[in-house]
């Protein structure tokens, strides 16, 4: 599982101008089953995406296609983690650590 943290590097008016394109990109990733949660940070200086996948390189390549990043409006920080404890609604994404 991955946490994708976006930090805006451009003024909000430029971010808002591409928001519809970014949301369409998000929607496509939800349809593909890669994203399971996302939203704005408070204060509004970026966003967070929770993604599932086994391949960090694939997640990095996917992030590189975000219209916000393509248009140099943000940076990404990607953190990989093992979801060993989850809410019942996320049981499909739970991982077991080797003993």
PyMOL commands that set and color helices and strands:
alter all, ss='L'
color gray80, all
select helices_A, chain A and resi 12-17+19-31+56-63+67-70+88-93
alter helices_A, ss='H'
color red, helices_A
select strands_A, chain A and resi 2-8+35-40+46-51+74-80
alter strands_A, ss='S'
color yellow, strands_A
deselect
rebuild
show_as cartoon
